[in-house]
Amino acid sequence: MGLVLAGVLFAVGLTLALTSRPSSSFGWTAYSPLSDAGLGTGVVVLGARTTAGIVIAAAGLAGGAGLIGYALGRRRTTAEQRTSDTADARP
């Protein structure tokens, strides 16, 4: 159940991040005589929807990784307990 929720969070976040329209980019404009160089820095500011999508996708990935790690740790501990139980049962 938890892994499905993490997958849904990741999918929703990725969809939000990829489908949102890019925010307007801005740059410095000034009179620059005798120069062919542009003064714009090419900075793009992420919109609120894109930022929310990235945060939600990251939360889904972190949650999924945590749940997978927890499940693997429990499986290893259970296997070690069974091994030690059979070793203790031998006469």
C-alpha positions in Angstrom: 0.0 0.0 0.0 2.7 2.4 1.0 4.8 1.7 -2.1 1.8 2.4 -4.3 1.2 5.7 -2.6 4.9 6.6 -3.1 4.5 5.7 -6.8 1.4 7.8 -7.2 3.1 10.8 -5.5 6.1 10.5 -7.8 3.8 10.2 -10.9 1.7 13.2 -9.8 4.8 15.3 -9.1 6.5 14.4 -12.3 3.3 15.3 -14.2 3.0 18.6 -12.5 6.6 19.5 -13.1 6.6 18.5 -16.8 3.2 19.9 -17.8 3.4 23.3 -16.3 4.2 26.2 -18.5 7.7 27.7 -18.0 7.8 30.9 -16.0 9.0 34.0 -17.8 12.7 34.3 -18.0 14.2 37.7 -17.3 17.5 39.4 -17.9 19.0 42.7 -17.6 18.5 45.0 -20.6 20.5 48.1 -21.0 21.8 50.3 -23.8 25.1 48.8 -24.9 26.6 50.7 -27.8 29.1 49.1 -30.1 28.7 45.7 -28.5 27.3 42.5 -29.9 27.3 40.7 -26.6 24.0 40.3 -24.9 23.6 41.2 -21.3 20.9 38.6 -20.4 22.0 35.9 -18.0 19.5 33.3 -19.2 18.1 32.8 -15.7 14.8 31.0 -15.7 12.7 31.3 -12.6 10.7 28.1 -11.8 7.0 28.7 -11.2 5.1 27.6 -8.1 3.5 24.6 -9.9 6.8 23.3 -11.3 8.5 23.7 -7.8 5.5 21.9 -6.2 5.8 19.1 -8.8 9.5 18.6 -8.1 9.0 18.6 -4.3 6.1 16.0 -4.6 8.1 13.8 -6.9 11.1 13.9 -4.6 8.9 13.0 -1.6 7.5 10.1 -3.6 11.0 8.9 -4.4 12.2 9.2 -0.9 9.1 7.5 0.5 9.5 4.6 -2.0 13.2 4.2 -1.2 12.5 4.2 2.5 9.8 1.6 2.2 11.9 -0.7 0.0 14.9 -0.3 2.4 12.6 -1.2 5.4 11.2 -4.2 3.6 14.6 -5.5 2.7 15.8 -5.0 6.3 12.9 -6.9 7.7 13.4 -9.7 5.3 17.1 -10.0 6.2 16.3 -9.9 9.9 13.7 -12.6 9.6 16.0 -14.8 7.6 18.8 -14.4 10.2 16.3 -15.3 13.0 15.3 -18.5 11.2 18.9 -19.5 10.7 19.7 -18.9 14.4 16.5 -20.7 15.5 17.4 -23.8 13.5 21.0 -23.7 14.8 19.7 -23.5 18.4 17.3 -26.4 17.9 20.1 -28.9 17.0 21.1 -31.2 19.9 
